[in-house]
């Protein structure tokens, strides 16, 4: 009886130890799976955020480039308009001077002939 009792107690202790070890192992596996899933989700979230940030930066860069190109085009248009106006003013001035000189010359010739 004593031997059987000792054997049963040993078997019971061994079963408890095996069961406890298996439970710890399962708990550890569950915890690791949870941590891995959490890390994976976090990495995916970070990756998505970085992609979004990159997209925003690309958009800003494109906007800046377009603004710069528009500004350059506006400056060129303004310069062209100013050049045209300057040319027109110079031609008007030259025309006026030539007409004035011709009028003066005609008046002088008329005065001499009388």
Buried (B, 14 or more C-beta within 10 A) or exposed (E): EEEEEEEEEEEEEEEEEEEEEEEEEEEEEEEEEEEEEEEEEEEEEEEEEEEEEEEEEEEEEEEEEEEEEEEEEEEEEEEEEEEEEEEEEEEEEEEEEEEEEEEEEEEEEEEEEE
